[in-house]
Amino acid sequence: MAREQRNGDGSGLGIFLRSRRSRVRPEDVGLATGSGLRRTPGLRREELATLAGVSVDYYARLERGQETNPSPAVVDALARALRLDAHEHQHLRDLAEHVDRRSAPESSAPSVRPDIKLMLESLRPNPAYVISRTMDILAGNPGSVRLFAGTEDWPAERRNALRYLFLDPHAPKLFADWDEQVRTCVGRIRALAGTEPDTPGLAPLIDELTRESPEFVHRWTDYDVQPYPRGEKTFHHPEVGDLTLGYQSMQLDGTPGHRLVVFFAEPGTPDHGKLLLLDGLDSAATEPAAEHAEEKQG
């Protein structure tokens, strides 16, 4: 992230272009590979420049962060040559728009307004929480803390979705799709790092995870970018057993990029019954409540 750019590896645009160029094989775009040894994984710079209809020198300046104003036509041509999907194409456009500007430091106070806290309470028993752009969990109702097993043991100021996924031993067991969950969250932070690398708290978080988690380093190097998800998610919860919940994430107006995340289940279903248990769970009632939920489901 910021470390890559501080070390002279180019802009976020250049890093993204190099990562995607390395993934495209010459034969994927109709180029002959020849008989010689290729030292470059994927396409060479000159090959991509030819496919996109720009000069090699111009493309090299883009990768080095020396060209700061690529036209929309050039960005679109590069996206086609690199075979980007719609989300990657949009990320390339975003990077091109931000490549010659610095993001202004935000007054991103971690506090959550009283009216938003009231809304979180009103959503019970549905687990709901507010998350910052760097995935700090700023506030949540009781069900949200208990849904993500282990977070109650973290100090409030250390609760962060990315930190939880990579550093809490509960996380790989909790998520039925832990690999996809990790890919999505790292991708969202990667996208933020590319377009707004000066976001407060971002560099320290990435540096911490780089030190503490080899798995994070591997995922970070992939430079995957992902949209905000919606749909369903299955949990293997240590207290109430398996449950599948719908979820939605939405931007909160009047905040510095905060989002509301809500999990839900249809009332009257076993999964909703388990949400009721999580919402009012205490150490004395945990075991019999979980057993009762499993009996209802059976």
N, C-alpha and C positions, 0 to 999 in steps of 0.2 A: 504494500500500500504506500503510505507516505515514505517508508524506508526505501522502496524501489525508486521513487522519484528523487529522494535526497541523495541517493547513490549515483545519480546521473544516468539512470536507465531509461529516461525519456518521460514524456507525458503519459497520462492515463490513456489517451488516444493511441499513442505509440505502443504501449504495453499490450493493449487489447488487439491491435492489428497484428503484432508479432505472434500473440497466442493463437489467433485464428488462422494466420498464415501457416503455422506449423501443423495445423490439423487437416489441411487440404492437400491431398496427394495429386501429383501431376495428372495421373490417369483419371482422377475424378472430374477434371475439367478438360479432358481431351488432349492433353499434352503428352508427348513421348518422353519416357524417362531416360532413354539412352543407355549405353552400356557402362558408363563410368560410375564411380562411387559418388553418391550424393552426400555431402557433409551436412547439408541443411535438411532438417525434418520438414516435410511438407513442401510448399512452394518456395522458390527463391524470390528475392525481391524483384528481380527483373521480370520474372514470369508473372507475378501478380500485377506489376505495373503495366505490362503488355495487355493482360486480360482486362484491366480497368481502363485502359486508354490514356494513361498518364506517363510522364517521363520517369525513368528510374531515379534520377536525381530528386525529382519532386517527391516521389514516394519515400525515398530514403529520408528526406527532411521531415516527412510526416511521422515516421517511426522514431526519429530522434527528438521529436518535439520542437523542431526548428521552424516548421510551417504551422502557422496559427490560424489560418483562415480557409480551410478547405470548403469548396462550394458544395451546396446540396447535391449537384449533379455528380461530383467526384465521390462524395460519401455514398450515394446510391450505387454508383458503378463499382466501388470497392465491395459493398455489401453483396452485390450480385456475383462478383468474382470469387468472393469468399464463401458463397453459398450459405449466408446467414439466414436464420429463421426470423420471423417477424419481430420477436422480442429483442434478439441480438441486433437486428437492423436498427430498431429504435434506440437501443443503447449506443450504437455507433453514432447516430445523429446527435444524441445528448452529449456524448463526449466531444464531438466536433464543435458544438455550440459553446462548451465550457472550456475548450482547450486554451483559449487566450484570456481567461479571466480567473481571478482568485475569488473563492467564495468568501463573502463577508462573515466575520465571526458573529454568531447568533448569541442573543441573550437567552440561551436555552436552559432556563432554570428548571431543575428537576421536579419542582412542585406541580401538583395537579389541582386545578380549581375546585372549590367546594361543590359547584353544580355538577361537575363531571364525577366526583366521588359519590354524590347522591345518585347519579344515573347508574353507577356500578352497583350500588346497593339495590336499586330498583330492579335490576336484571336478575337477581337471585331467584332460583337456585342455579341459573345458568352461569358457569364460570366466565368471568369477564375481567379484562385488565387493560391498562393503558401502557403503551410501549413507545419509547423514543425512536428517533431515526437510527440510533446506534444500538437499538434493541435492549436498552435498559428498561426494566419493568418498573414503572413509576408508581403505579397504584393498582390494586386489584381487590376483588371481593373474596370472601373466605373460600369459596369453591375453586377459584383460580389458583390459590396457593396450594390447596390440597390436591387438586388435579395433577399438578406437576410435582410428583413425589420427590421429596428432598429439599425443595426450595424453602420450606419453613425453617430449615437449619442454616440458611444463608442470611447474613446481615442484609437488611433492606437495601442498603446502598450498593450491595454487590450483586443483586439479582438482575441478571441479564440473560436473555434467551440464548445467545450464542455461547456465553460462558457456561451456562447450564448444559447445553448439548455436548460440549467437549470436555468439561471438567467434572461434572457430577456423575458418579457411577450409576445413579438411578436412570439416567436418560436413555442409554441404549436398550435397557430392559422395558422402559415405559412405552416407547413408541414402536408400534408394529412396523412402521416405515421409517425407522431412524435414519437410514441412508438418504432417503428422499428429503426428510426434514432437514438434515444437515446440508444437503445440496442446495435446497431452496434458501435457507438462511444465509449461508456463505455467499450465495449468488447475489442476494439483496445487498449485503454489506459491500461486496465487490463493486456492484453498480454505484453505490454511494461513494466509495473511495475513488472511483474513476471520475465522477462528475463533480463531487464536492469534497476533495481530500482534506480541507481545513475544518470540516465539521467537528465541533468540540467533542472531545472524548473518544474520537474514532481512532486516532493513532495509538494512544495508550492501550486501548482494547486489543487492537491487532498485534501490537508488540507483546502484550501479555500472553495471548493465545499462541503466538509464534514460539515463545519460550517454553510454554507449558504443554503444548499438544502437537506432536509430530503429525497426527491425523489432520489437524487444522492446516498445517503447512502444506500437506499434500493437496488438500482441497483448495487452498488459496492459490496455489500454483496453477491449477486447472483454469482459473479465470472464467468460471461459469457465471452467468448472470440470470436472474430469475425474477418473474413478476410476483406480486403479492398473491398468495393462493386463496382458494376458497373450495368448499366441497365437504368431504367427510374425512375424519381421522379416527383411527382405532388405537386405543390405549390398552396396555396390559397393566392394570393398576394393582399395586401390592395390597391395597385395603379392600376395594370393592370388586376386583376382578376385571374381566374384559368389558369394555364399552366402546361403542362407535358413536361419534358425535358429529353433527354438522358444525361448520365454523365459518365465520366471516370476519374480514378485516376492513376497516374503513377509516378514512382520514377524519380527524377532529378539527372542525373549523375554529379559528381563533387561537390556535396553538402553534408552537414552532416545530411542526412536522410530526406531532404525536398522532398515534393511531389507536383505535379501539378494536380489540380482538374479543370476539364472543363465541363461545361453544354452546350448543343447544341440542336438545332431543325432544321428540314429540311427547307431550304429556300423556301419562298412562302407560308408557312403554317401560320395559325393564331398565333401559338406559337412563330414562328420566328419573326412575326410582333411585338409581345409583347417584345421580346428580343431587337429589335431595339428601342422600346420605353424606355425600362429600360436603355439601353446604353446611350441614349441622354436625359434622363428624367430630368426635372427641375420643380421647384415648380409651375411655371406659366402654364406649359403645362400638368401637371399630370392628372387632371380630364378629360379634353376633349380627351386626347390621350387614356386614359383607356376606355372611352366610345366608341371611334372609333374602338378600338381593339375588344370590345365585339360585336359591330355591324357586323364587318367582320366575326367573328366566327359564329354569328347567321345566 
